[in-house]
Amino acid sequence: MPGHWDPENLILNKWLHNKD
């Protein structure tokens, strides 16, 4: 089980990766 994996963090990570 990961630390505090928030859904918003995941979306932000995906968005940032998509912004590449």
SULJOFEN-V436365 format. One record per backbone hydrogen bond with DSSP energy under -0.5 kcal/mol. CO is the residue of the C=O (numbers start at 1). NH is the residue of the N-H. If there is no record, write none. Layout:
CO;NH + CO;NH
This chain:
3;5 + 4;6 + 6;10 + 7;11 + 8;12 + 9;13 + 10;14 + 11;15 + 12;16 + 13;17 + 14;18 + 15;19 + 17;20
